[in-house]
Amino acid sequence: MTSTVPSDRTGDDLTGDDMTGDGAYREMAELGVGALWRHLGNLFTTEPISRAVPFHWSYRALRPYMLHFAGALSIEEAQRRVLMLVNPGLREQSATATGLYAGIQVILPGEQAQAHRHTSNAFRFIIEGSGAYTTVAGERVHMHPGDLLLTPGWRWHDHYHEGDGPMMWLDGLDFPLVNALDTGFFELYPETAQPASVPDGLSSRQFIHGRLNPAWVSERTVSSPIGNYPWVETQRAFESIADSAAGSAVDGVLLEYTNPWNGGPVLPTMSCRIQRLAPGFRGAARRHTAATILHVVRGEGTTVVDGEEFHWAEHDVLTVPSWASYQHVNSSRSAAAMLFSYTNEPVVRALGLYREQLL
């Protein structure tokens, strides 16, 4: 479609007030044109300015709402019964941090969450409960508190709870990024549940040994092939390190869940890590260009984000925007604190935009 200059005028006709007043700008806007000199300061800032703000969600405050809707809203009505953790600065995107989303999901005994798939990558970090499992691409993966379960993009997945009491977990997805790139697809499975086609937990049993991987598996996927990084293995890793390792001055003893094929992040858009803050730990301050979401596995403490103190307790969630300074403090003299976190660092690094600074 060919555009014409408003009022049937050409550029040669613009004189006097038309060239210096708002009239020319209004007419250019109708042509889909903007004046760079009016926006230069907003487009090229001296340092990152994040729309996301530091924010803290109390699990103790949210849990009653989870239980309320578990009783008031059926799984058939909701399909996924989730409380979204929406950053005040990112409400339009329903995002928790730039490019990242967090939510808390609950499923009750006997419930089956409809099978579906989407291009967004996802994971589940289990908070509480027992007896539930998720089926991902035909593999039933059982849930236990502290487990990290992966659902790479475009894999069929559904959840079933055959135990007692509510099952709750933290959902992490990259759909804010996928939607921003206009690359999101979604599809419901023809049935409520997909059939199991491989032995339960096979992927974890084949790959969790670290340096010994199955040589007969030829596909080297960009996402980790491990369905579940079980808490018992994570706990064993920390116990073997104990207090022998100095760890990071910023993050204490920090471990990363990795893809056994390449040693990189478990998902191409999200890096997942877990850290132990020793009793009395007071971390150095740092900032970096990766947005971060933290989940408290155990313990209590404080994280100072851009000078604002956020006091956290077990199962709370905290977001640290890109280029915001942060500092972790465990004031307990007797108990260690443990934090699970995920970031958009793989994307930032892939674009050559990662930068960090100790403060």
Secondary structure in CASP SS format (residue, H / E / C, confidence):
PFRMAT SS
TARGET T0000
AUTHOR 0000-0000-0000
METHOD secondary structure of the structure
MODEL  1
M C 1.00
T C 1.00
S C 1.00
T C 1.00
V C 1.00
P H 1.00
S H 1.00
D H 1.00
R C 1.00
T C 1.00
G H 1.00
D H 1.00
D H 1.00
L C 1.00
T C 1.00
G C 1.00
D H 1.00
D H 1.00
M H 1.00
T H 1.00
G C 1.00
D H 1.00
G H 1.00
A H 1.00
Y H 1.00
R H 1.00
E H 1.00
M H 1.00
A H 1.00
E H 1.00
L C 1.00
G C 1.00
V C 1.00
G C 1.00
A C 1.00
L H 1.00
W H 1.00
R H 1.00
H C 1.00
L H 1.00
G H 1.00
N H 1.00
L H 1.00
F C 1.00
T C 1.00
T C 1.00
E C 1.00
P C 1.00
I C 1.00
S C 1.00
R C 1.00
A C 1.00
V C 1.00
P C 1.00
F E 1.00
H E 1.00
W E 1.00
S C 1.00
Y H 1.00
R H 1.00
A H 1.00
L H 1.00
R H 1.00
P H 1.00
Y H 1.00
M H 1.00
L H 1.00
H H 1.00
F H 1.00
A H 1.00
G H 1.00
A H 1.00
L C 1.00
S C 1.00
I H 1.00
E H 1.00
E H 1.00
A H 1.00
Q C 1.00
R C 1.00
R C 1.00
V E 1.00
L E 1.00
M E 1.00
L C 1.00
V C 1.00
N C 1.00
P C 1.00
G C 1.00
L C 1.00
R H 1.00
E H 1.00
Q H 1.00
S C 1.00
A C 1.00
T C 1.00
A E 1.00
T C 1.00
G C 1.00
L E 1.00
Y E 1.00
A E 1.00
G E 1.00
I E 1.00
Q E 1.00
V E 1.00
I E 1.00
L C 1.00
P C 1.00
G C 1.00
E C 1.00
Q E 1.00
A E 1.00
Q E 1.00
A E 1.00
H E 1.00
R E 1.00
H E 1.00
T C 1.00
S C 1.00
N C 1.00
A E 1.00
F E 1.00
R E 1.00
F E 1.00
I E 1.00
I E 1.00
E E 1.00
G C 1.00
S C 1.00
G C 1.00
A E 1.00
Y E 1.00
T E 1.00
T E 1.00
V E 1.00
A C 1.00
G C 1.00
E E 1.00
R E 1.00
V E 1.00
H E 1.00
M C 1.00
H C 1.00
P C 1.00
G C 1.00
D C 1.00
L E 1.00
L E 1.00
L E 1.00
T E 1.00
P C 1.00
G C 1.00
W C 1.00
R C 1.00
W C 1.00
H E 1.00
D E 1.00
H E 1.00
Y E 1.00
H E 1.00
E C 1.00
G C 1.00
D C 1.00
G C 1.00
P C 1.00
M E 1.00
M E 1.00
W E 1.00
L E 1.00
D E 1.00
G E 1.00
L E 1.00
D C 1.00
F H 1.00
P H 1.00
L H 1.00
V H 1.00
N H 1.00
A H 1.00
L C 1.00
D C 1.00
T C 1.00
G C 1.00
F C 1.00
F E 1.00
E E 1.00
L E 1.00
Y C 1.00
P C 1.00
E C 1.00
T C 1.00
A C 1.00
Q C 1.00
P C 1.00
A C 1.00
S C 1.00
V C 1.00
P C 1.00
D C 1.00
G C 1.00
L H 1.00
S H 1.00
S H 1.00
R H 1.00
Q H 1.00
F H 1.00
I C 1.00
H C 1.00
G C 1.00
R C 1.00
L C 1.00
N C 1.00
P C 1.00
A C 1.00
W C 1.00
V C 1.00
S C 1.00
E C 1.00
R C 1.00
T C 1.00
V C 1.00
S C 1.00
S C 1.00
P C 1.00
I C 1.00
G C 1.00
N E 1.00
Y E 1.00
P C 1.00
W H 1.00
V H 1.00
E H 1.00
T H 1.00
Q H 1.00
R H 1.00
A H 1.00
F H 1.00
E H 1.00
S H 1.00
I H 1.00
A C 1.00
D C 1.00
S C 1.00
A C 1.00
A C 1.00
G C 1.00
S E 1.00
A C 1.00
V C 1.00
D C 1.00
G E 1.00
V E 1.00
L E 1.00
L E 1.00
E E 1.00
Y C 1.00
T E 1.00
N C 1.00
P C 1.00
W C 1.00
N C 1.00
G C 1.00
G C 1.00
P E 1.00
V C 1.00
L C 1.00
P C 1.00
T C 1.00
M C 1.00
S E 1.00
C E 1.00
R E 1.00
I E 1.00
Q E 1.00
R E 1.00
L E 1.00
A C 1.00
P C 1.00
G C 1.00
F C 1.00
R E 1.00
G C 1.00
A C 1.00
A C 1.00
R E 1.00
R E 1.00
H E 1.00
T C 1.00
A C 1.00
A C 1.00
T E 1.00
I E 1.00
L E 1.00
H E 1.00
V E 1.00
V E 1.00
R E 1.00
G C 1.00
E C 1.00
G E 1.00
T E 1.00
T E 1.00
V E 1.00
V E 1.00
D C 1.00
G C 1.00
E E 1.00
E E 1.00
F E 1.00
H E 1.00
W E 1.00
A C 1.00
E C 1.00
H C 1.00
D C 1.00
V E 1.00
L E 1.00
T E 1.00
V E 1.00
P C 1.00
S C 1.00
W C 1.00
A C 1.00
S C 1.00
Y E 1.00
Q E 1.00
H E 1.00
V E 1.00
N C 1.00
S C 1.00
S C 1.00
R C 1.00
S C 1.00
A C 1.00
A C 1.00
A E 1.00
M E 1.00
L E 1.00
F E 1.00
S E 1.00
Y E 1.00
T E 1.00
N C 1.00
E H 1.00
P H 1.00
V H 1.00
V H 1.00
R H 1.00
A H 1.00
L C 1.00
G C 1.00
L C 1.00
Y C 1.00
R C 1.00
E E 1.00
Q E 1.00
L E 1.00
L C 1.00
END
